[in-house]
Structures are given as C-alpha cells and as structure tokens.
Amino acid sequence: MHKQDLDFEINFFENLLGKRPDFTEALAALGDAYTKKGRFQDGLRIDQKLARLRPEDAVVVYNLACDHSLLHDTELCLQALERAVKLGYDDFVFMDKDPDLEFIRNDPRYRVWASQYTKGKK
C-alpha cells in the first residue's frame, strides 16, 4: 500500500471514529493502518481500546501481543499471547511467520512458551 493510501485510510477512520468512537471494525482497521505506517504506539493505543470493548476476542488480544512485540515489550507480549491462546487463538503456523512477532520469536522464553502448544502439531 502506498503512503498516500495509508494516510487517506488513517484520516478516514480517525474521522469516522470521531463520530462513532466505539465502532470496533473501524478501530481494527485504524489499528492495522497505524501499524502498517509504523505508528506502533498509536496501534497499541487503538488495540488496547479494542481489548476493553471486546475482552474475550482472541484475535484482538493476539493483535495486542503483536503491538507489544513491535514495541519490544517482551513481558506484555508473552502475557497477551498466553491470554489469546486461552481465549482460543490457535494459528501457531501463522504465529511462526507473522512479521509483527519477529522480535519475540528471538527470545528464548517465547520458544519455550510456544513449544508447550506446538508439540505434536508439526
């Protein structure tokens, strides 16, 4: 996606959310656009709001883990990943490739954590 497209998308969803601040689909799209733009702190802020609105949504919590990985916050990333899995997130193949989790995959604690879920699944 081009920089101008991302800027347009961000502006669109920010304006929409100004009118409907709890529109979860718009929040998710804005958080994704912020991340693609490299605005990781803004993406985290949006995903934290989504997690408050949808605390049992495994994908929302997984995205929160991605934010923490992008911001190099190991502890909060691992906590969010654990919560996402407990809520039902189970796409470990994707997790193993997700570029947002590149930082955390280099931490030995992640490998130990992930191995308890992926034993016998590969």
C-alpha positions in Angstrom: 0.0 0.0 0.0 1.3 3.5 -0.9 2.0 6.1 1.8 -0.8 8.3 0.4 -3.3 5.4 0.6 -2.4 4.8 4.2 -2.7 8.5 5.0 -6.1 8.6 3.4 -7.2 5.4 5.3 -5.9 6.7 8.6 -7.7 10.1 8.1 -10.9 8.3 7.0 -11.0 6.1 10.1 -10.0 8.8 12.5 -12.8 11.0 11.2 -15.3 8.1 11.4 -14.3 7.3 14.9 -14.7 10.9 15.9 -18.4 10.3 15.2 -18.6 6.7 16.4 -15.8 6.1 18.9 -16.8 2.5 19.7 -17.1 1.3 16.1 -15.0 -1.8 16.5 -14.5 -2.6 12.8 -13.2 0.9 12.2 -11.0 0.7 15.3 -9.5 -2.6 14.0 -8.9 -1.1 10.5 -7.3 2.1 12.0 -5.0 0.0 14.3 -3.9 -2.0 11.3 -3.2 1.1 9.3 -1.2 2.7 12.1 0.9 -0.5 12.3 1.5 -0.5 8.5 2.5 3.1 8.8 5.0 2.3 11.6 3.0 4.2 14.2 3.2 1.3 16.7 2.4 3.3 19.8 -0.8 4.5 18.1 -1.6 1.0 17.1 -1.2 -0.2 20.6 -3.5 2.5 21.9 -6.2 1.5 19.5 -5.8 -2.2 20.2 -6.0 -1.5 24.0 -9.3 0.2 23.4 -10.5 -2.7 21.3 -9.4 -5.1 24.0 -11.5 -3.2 26.5 -14.5 -3.3 24.2 -14.0 -7.0 23.2 -12.0 -8.6 26.1 -12.9 -12.2 25.0 -11.9 -11.8 21.4 -8.8 -13.9 20.8 -7.8 -12.1 17.6 -8.0 -8.7 19.4 -5.8 -10.0 22.2 -3.4 -11.6 19.6 -3.1 -8.2 17.9 -2.3 -6.6 21.2 0.6 -9.2 21.6 1.8 -8.1 18.1 1.8 -4.4 19.2 3.9 -5.3 22.3 6.3 -7.3 20.1 6.7 -4.4 17.7 7.4 -2.1 20.7 9.9 -4.7 22.1 7.9 -5.3 25.3 8.7 -8.9 25.9 6.7 -9.4 29.1 3.5 -7.8 27.9 3.8 -9.6 24.6 4.1 -13.0 26.2 1.2 -12.3 28.6 -1.0 -11.2 25.7 -0.1 -14.3 23.6 -0.9 -16.6 26.6 -4.3 -14.9 27.0 -5.0 -15.1 23.3 -4.3 -18.8 23.3 -6.5 -19.3 26.3 -9.3 -17.4 24.5 -9.0 -19.8 21.6 -6.3 -18.4 19.3 -4.5 -21.4 17.8 -2.9 -20.5 14.5 0.6 -21.3 15.5 1.7 -21.8 11.9 0.9 -18.1 11.2 2.3 -17.0 14.6 5.6 -18.6 13.5 5.7 -16.4 10.4 3.9 -13.2 11.5 6.4 -10.4 10.9 4.9 -8.5 13.8 6.2 -11.2 16.1 9.7 -11.3 14.8 11.1 -9.6 17.9 9.5 -12.0 20.4 10.4 -15.1 18.4 14.1 -14.3 19.0 13.5 -14.5 22.8 14.2 -18.0 24.3 11.2 -17.6 26.6 8.9 -17.4 23.5 10.3 -20.7 22.1 9.8 -22.4 25.4 6.3 -21.0 25.7 5.4 -21.9 22.1 6.8 -25.4 22.4 4.2 -26.3 25.0 1.4 -25.7 22.4 3.0 -27.0 19.3 4.4 -30.3 20.5 2.9 -33.0 18.2 1.3 -30.4 15.9 4.1 -30.1 13.4 
